[in-house]
Amino acid sequence: MRVAAVYSGGKDSTYAVHVARQRGWDVTHLVSIVPEDPASMLYHVPNLHLVPLLAEAFGIPLVRERAGRGEDAELDALRRAVSSIDLDGLVVGAIASDYQHSRVNLVGHELGLRVFAPLWRRDPGQLLQDYLDAGIEAIVTSVSAEGLGPDWLGRTLDRRAADELLELHARVGLTPCGEGGEFETLVTFTPGFQQRLQIEEAVPRWEGSAGTLEVRQARLVRA
């Protein structure tokens, strides 16, 4: 099975690649869509400029496409990217977003490709534990939810952080995997990486009740 993974550099799409490989599928390419709209509902946005480094760490060829504003432009970028590759299917890291899942399935159907969402409808609390058990290392790069303050920007997503996210889920309803946009992540290491992403310079930006971590410099180092 030759598949490409729609890849953002976050924990969900990284774990989807991991699961695909565990199933014995050949992940021939990573597909990165760079939207013009910073509030895109379809694609992860923070620190997409680092995806080429992560693809290099994976040793998987990367196909990048820029997308204009609006759903049609964002879907057309995915069509262009996927049409350039000889594939049997697409892998996505969607967990609960019907919007994302249905739109990617639409493109897959148009192109005659099966769409695989190995995380779809999985319990997000269990998924968070599965990420850690798999050896995925990530930091938080964006937060926008009650209970997540500036101290979360740049924080390592470890067992302690996972326990706090589960506590916030119980207390205020935060989705433990951040599927509702409550937080975003950047993976620095995962099984399959030949090198580790080392962040050299990052600047936190906070406005109102939300913030992002802008990674300005990073490089690959020996794992």
C-alpha positions in Angstrom: 0.0 0.0 0.0 1.6 3.2 -1.2 0.3 6.2 0.8 1.1 9.8 1.3 0.5 11.5 4.7 -1.0 15.0 5.0 1.6 16.3 7.4 1.9 19.4 9.6 4.7 18.5 12.0 2.3 18.2 14.9 1.7 15.2 17.1 -1.5 13.9 15.4 -0.1 13.7 11.9 3.2 12.4 13.2 1.4 9.6 15.0 -0.7 8.8 11.9 2.6 8.3 10.0 3.8 6.0 12.8 0.6 3.9 12.7 0.7 3.7 8.9 4.2 2.3 9.1 3.3 -0.1 11.9 0.7 -1.5 9.5 3.3 -2.1 7.0 2.2 0.6 4.6 4.8 2.4 2.4 4.6 6.1 3.3 6.2 7.4 0.1 5.6 11.1 0.6 4.6 13.7 3.2 2.2 16.4 1.9 2.4 19.9 3.5 -0.2 22.5 2.7 0.8 26.1 3.7 -2.4 28.1 3.9 -2.5 31.9 3.4 -5.2 32.1 6.1 -3.7 32.0 9.6 -7.1 30.9 10.9 -7.5 28.0 8.5 -10.0 25.5 9.7 -8.7 22.8 7.4 -4.9 22.9 8.1 -2.6 23.3 11.0 -0.7 26.6 10.7 1.9 27.3 13.4 5.6 26.8 12.3 4.9 25.0 9.0 8.2 26.4 7.8 9.9 23.6 9.9 8.1 20.7 8.0 11.0 20.4 5.5 13.4 19.7 8.4 11.0 17.1 9.8 10.7 15.5 6.4 14.4 15.3 6.2 14.6 13.8 9.7 12.0 11.1 8.5 13.9 10.6 5.3 10.6 10.9 3.4 10.2 13.1 0.3 8.1 16.2 0.9 5.5 17.8 -1.4 4.6 21.4 -0.4 1.8 23.5 -1.8 0.7 27.0 -0.9 -3.0 27.6 -0.6 -4.9 30.8 -1.1 -7.7 31.9 1.2 -11.0 30.0 1.4 -12.1 26.4 1.4 -12.0 26.0 -2.4 -8.4 27.3 -2.6 -7.3 25.1 0.3 -8.8 22.0 -1.2 -7.3 22.8 -4.6 -3.8 23.0 -3.1 -4.3 19.5 -1.7 -5.5 18.3 -5.1 -2.4 19.7 -6.8 -0.1 18.2 -4.3 -1.6 14.7 -4.3 -2.1 14.6 -8.1 1.7 14.9 -8.5 2.3 11.5 -6.7 1.6 7.9 -7.7 -0.4 6.7 -4.7 -3.0 4.2 -3.5 -4.2 6.3 -0.6 -3.9 9.3 1.7 -3.3 9.2 5.5 -4.6 12.0 7.7 -4.3 12.6 11.4 -7.9 13.8 11.9 -9.5 12.7 15.2 -12.9 14.2 15.5 -13.1 17.1 13.0 -16.0 16.1 10.6 -15.1 19.2 8.5 -11.5 18.1 7.9 -12.3 14.5 7.5 -15.1 15.1 5.0 -13.1 17.6 2.9 -10.1 15.3 2.6 -12.4 12.4 1.7 -13.9 14.5 -1.0 -10.5 15.2 -2.6 -9.6 11.5 -2.3 -12.8 10.4 -3.9 -12.3 12.8 -6.8 -8.8 11.4 -7.4 -9.7 7.8 -6.9 -7.7 7.4 -3.7 -8.7 5.8 -0.4 -8.4 8.0 2.7 -7.2 6.4 5.9 -7.7 8.2 9.2 -6.1 5.8 11.8 -6.9 8.1 14.7 -10.6 8.8 13.7 -13.0 8.7 16.7 -10.4 7.3 19.0 -10.6 8.3 22.6 -8.4 11.5 22.8 -7.3 10.8 26.3 -6.0 7.4 25.3 -4.5 8.8 22.2 -2.5 11.2 24.2 -1.1 8.3 26.2 -0.4 6.3 23.0 1.6 9.2 21.6 3.8 9.1 24.7 4.1 5.3 24.7 5.2 5.4 21.1 8.1 7.7 22.0 6.8 10.9 20.3 8.4 14.0 21.7 6.7 17.4 21.2 6.4 20.9 22.5 3.3 23.1 22.7 3.4 25.9 20.1 0.0 27.4 20.4 -2.7 27.7 23.1 -6.2 29.1 23.0 -8.3 27.7 25.8 -9.2 28.2 29.5 -6.6 26.7 31.7 -3.7 27.1 29.2 -1.6 30.1 30.0 1.6 31.6 28.6 3.6 29.0 30.6 2.4 26.3 28.2 4.1 27.8 25.2 7.3 25.8 24.6 6.3 23.3 27.2 7.2 19.6 26.6 4.3 17.3 26.1 5.3 14.8 28.7 3.4 12.6 31.2 3.0 15.5 33.7 1.6 17.7 30.9 -0.7 14.9 29.8 -2.1 14.5 33.3 -2.8 18.2 33.5 -4.6 18.1 30.1 -6.7 15.2 31.3 -7.5 17.1 34.5 -8.5 20.2 32.4 -10.7 17.9 30.3 -12.5 16.7 33.4 -12.8 20.3 34.9 -13.5 22.5 31.9 -14.1 20.2 29.0 -10.8 20.8 27.1 -10.1 18.2 24.5 -6.9 16.3 25.7 -5.5 16.2 22.2 -6.4 19.8 21.4 -8.6 18.7 18.5 -10.9 21.7 19.0 -8.0 24.1 18.4 -7.2 24.5 22.1 -3.5 23.9 21.5 -1.1 22.9 18.8 2.2 21.1 18.9 5.5 20.7 17.1 7.2 17.3 17.1 11.0 17.3 17.9 11.5 13.5 17.7 9.6 10.4 16.9 10.4 6.8 16.1 11.5 6.8 12.4 13.4 10.1 12.7 17.0 9.7 11.7 17.8 13.0 13.4 16.3 15.2 16.2 14.9 18.7 15.7 16.8 21.1 18.0 15.2 24.5 18.5 17.8 27.3 18.6 15.6 30.4 18.9 11.9 30.7 19.7 9.8 33.8 20.6 6.5 33.5 22.5 3.7 35.9 21.6 0.7 36.4 23.8 -2.5 38.4 23.1 -5.6 38.3 25.2 -6.2 34.7 26.2 -4.2 33.0 23.4 -0.6 32.8 22.3 1.8 31.2 19.9 5.5 30.2 20.0 7.3 31.4 16.9 10.3 29.2 16.2 12.8 31.4 14.4 15.8 29.0 14.2 16.0 25.2 14.4 18.3 22.6 13.1 18.7 18.8 12.9 21.1 17.1 15.2 22.2 13.5 15.9 19.4 11.6 17.5 
